[in-house]
């Protein structure tokens, strides 16, 4: 086998493992009755989200004084 084939197989195995782990966690959450185990749960929508960045008005930079104005 070529190195590319081995790499492709490893990527597919890693992706399948990731998906299997997520499915297992979801199954466990459903059995325990944990919240957010399905997309129909509204509890995650009731939480207030805060923005990561606050956007404010852009202020122009202050003009630097010229040398002639400073000497006066």
Residue pairs with C-beta under 8 A, 6 or more apart in sequence:
26 37
29 36
29 37
30 37
30 38
35 41
35 43
35 44
36 43
36 44
